[in-house]
């Protein structure tokens, strides 16, 4: 069974801006070896950020549309089963809700507010340098201190 992974918005935007970046490599590896998990709330947050005018210098609206379609198609869209209020930044609770609802194995983020919750209900919060460049083999909460196996 594939590992279930939730990516936060900033990692996904960084992956689009530079596919060869650490977030880009992490996203690509997970897309090929894991089940990507998202929710309508997470997709809405990405859409809201993707279409900001200040990001046009990095990618066109058409590229944003294409990435949104690829991400939606490649992801399992889950319905949040509970409202969670645990993160210092309430806007980040949507990633916790998606992860809990899907019984995800980890959340990939560079956001200190999400990383501070590591682990959250047995779901590991992993920053992108720890996931990219590593073979994705297996993952369990028992490897919380050494998630190199993802």
N, C-alpha and C positions, 0 to 999 in steps of 0.2 A: 504494500500500500504506500502510495506517495505521501510525503510530508505535506502538511497544509500550511501555507505561508500567507500572511497579510503584509503588504507593503504600505507604508504611509505615503502621503501625497508628495512630500519633499523628495523622497527617494525616487518616486516615479517621475517627477519633473526633472530631476538631475539625470535620470536614465535617458530621458528624451533629449535633453540638451546635449549630452555627450555620452554616446553609447559605449565609448572606450573608458569611461570613468569607473571608479569603484562601484557607485550605485548602478551604472549601466551594466557592468559585468555581473553584479549580484542579481539584478533583475533578469538578465538573459539566462543565467545558470538556473535560477529558480523556475523560470518559464519552461525550461527544457527538462527539469528534473523533479518538479514539485507541482502540487495543485495550488494555483493562485486563488486566493480568497478575497472577495470584496463585498461591499453592500451598496445599495442605492445611495445611502448617505455618503459613503466614501467616494463613489463615482461623482456625486454632486459636488463634493469639495474639490476634487481634481478638476472637474469641468469649470468651476468658478475660478480657480487659479490659472488654469491653462489659457483661458481666454482674456486674461488681463493684457492690456496693451503693452505694458513694460516687458513682456516676454516675447514680443514679436521680433526683437533683435536676435533671439535664439532659434525660433522656429515659427513657421507661418501658421495661420489658422487652419489651413488644409492639413499640415503635418500634425497639428494638435488633434484634428478630427480623426485622422488615420490612427494615431496612437491610442486615442480613446476607444476606437473600434477594435483595435488589436487587443487592448487590455480587457475590454468587456468580453470579447469572444474567448480569450485565453483564460478567463477567470470564472470561478463559480460565484455567482451573485447570491449571497445569503440574506435572509430577512432577519433583522435583529430580534432576538428572543427576549431581551431585557434591556432596560435603560440603565446604563452604568454611569456613575458620577464618581470617578476615582482619580482622574488626572488633574495635575495642577492647572493645565490648560484645558478647559472644558471642551474645546473644539477637537481635542484628540481622543475623547471618549468614544467616538465613532469607530476607531480602529480596535479598541478594546471590545466593543460590542460585537463587531464582525468576528473577531478572533474567538470570543467566548461562544457565540452562536454557532460557529463552524467547528468548534473544538479544534482550533488551529494548534499547530506545534510551536509556531513562533510568529512574532511581529518583527519585521525588518524596518529599522528606523535609525535616523541620526539625531532625532529629537530628544534632548535631555529630559523633557517632561515624561516621555514614554519610557525612555531607558531607566529612569529613576524607579519605575515600578517593577523592574526585573527581579524575579519572575512575577507575573500577574496571574494568579489562580492556576499555576502550573504551566502557564504559557510563557516561553522565554522571549525577552525583548533583546534583539541582537542588532548591533550596529553594523553597517555595511562592510567595513573592513574585515569583520570576523566571518562574513559569509562569502565574500567574493574571493576568487582564486583558490577556493578549497573544494575538493570533490564532495559532492552531495551524496552521501551514502546512507546515513541513518541519523535519527535525531530522537532524543528522549529527554525528559526533564532531569534525568539522572546525570546528564552531561552539562548541567547548567554552568559549571565553571569552565568547561572546555568544549564549547560548541563547534570545534573544528570538524566534527563529523558531518556538519551540514554543508 
